[in-house]
Amino acid sequence: MVIGVQKLHNELNSELSNAIKQNYSVQEINTTIQWLLEHALGVTRTDILIDKEVALSAIQRRQLHNYIVRLNQEEPIQYILGECEFYGRKFVVTPHVLIPRPETEELVHLIIQQHKKSEGLKVLDIGTGSGCIAITLNEELSQSNVWALDNSHDALTVAQQNALNLQASTEFVEMNILVDFPKIKQLDIIVSNPPYVLNSEKADMRQNVLEHEPPTALFVEDSDPLLFYRRISELCSQQLASVKWVYLEVHEKFATETKKLLTKGGFMETCIVKDAQHKDRFVVAYR
């Protein structure tokens, strides 16, 4: 059948549950439906605006219906489509890895801007997940050597697939950073977006995150919120003493404490950087 894209967009919108419409903004819903249409039919936002007519097969109709069923179960759109855009590249994402956030793009952009004139940097990404940080830096920083660690074998499988898809030379290592350390000499940069959301904050989070994203990549005990940051600071003052720069994504409540940890670990120049929402989101340290 042939159908106008706007009409199809409206039909999909009407199939969304009331719960979804109450929990998400109109903009979020429109963007989500646009992604579904783009993925299933190859249409663009412009196609929707001009109400382009498209041929819709029975198979495509069923696929779109199945997408809506999964959305109504609060499954994230990125897992439904199996991909997410990050810094201009498409990354495979599965429930074994976190969905890359805009804040993490900001962190990566900060590193690129500060080091875009450097060549041959040796970079370590701790807790790589999908590999979005490591692979992007590998591709954007000239002649860089990038290693990426994660404790999850399943996450590393996803990250390695992304490196293969994007033809990146990133090296991946399965390791629990809390009990071991990488034997890499003369590292220049450590970057990490470790778990930092408090267990007590689960009550304020959306169900699509709680029920679908890997909890071990998100949450830390309230009793020790700086667990991973303390370990990174310890490594930088001992086994990885060559590191000159550290870039961390942090919990806004603990940015100052994280900064103090790095100062104690030997980084004399430390600062807190706000994200686009004006929250204390990143700690940068140099020595």
Stockholm file with secondary structure:
# STOCKHOLM 1.0

chainA/1-287         MVIGVQKLHNELNSELSNAIKQNYSVQEINTTIQWLLEHALGVTRTDILIDKEVALSAIQRRQLHNYIVRLNQEEPIQYILGECEFYGRKFVVTPHVLIPRPETEELVHLIIQQHKKSEGLKVLDIGTGSGCIAITLNEELSQSNVWALDNSHDALTVAQQNALNLQASTEFVEMNILVDFPKIKQLDIIVSNPPYVLNSEKADMRQNVLEHEPPTALFVEDSDPLLFYRRISELCSQQLASVKWVYLEVHEKFATETKKLLTKGGFMETCIVKDAQHKDRFVVAYR
#=GR chainA/1-287 SS CEEEHHHHHHHHHHHSCHHHHHHSCHHHHHHHHHHHHHHHHCCCHHHHHTTCEEECCHHHHHHHHHHHHHHHTTCCHHHHHTEEEETTEEEECCTTSCCCCHHHHHHHHHHHHHHTTCCSCEEEEESCTTSHHHHHHHHHSTTCEEEEEESCHHHHHHHHHHHHHTTCCCEEEECCTTTCCCCCSSCCEEEECCCCEEGGGGGGSCHHHHTTSCGGGTEECTTCTTHHHHHHHHHHHTTTTTCCEEEEECCGGGHHHHHHHHHHTTCCEEEEEECTTSCEEEEEEEC
#=GC SS_cons         CEEEHHHHHHHHHHHSCHHHHHHSCHHHHHHHHHHHHHHHHCCCHHHHHTTCEEECCHHHHHHHHHHHHHHHTTCCHHHHHTEEEETTEEEECCTTSCCCCHHHHHHHHHHHHHHTTCCSCEEEEESCTTSHHHHHHHHHSTTCEEEEEESCHHHHHHHHHHHHHTTCCCEEEECCTTTCCCCCSSCCEEEECCCCEEGGGGGGSCHHHHTTSCGGGTEECTTCTTHHHHHHHHHHHTTTTTCCEEEEECCGGGHHHHHHHHHHTTCCEEEEEECTTSCEEEEEEEC
//
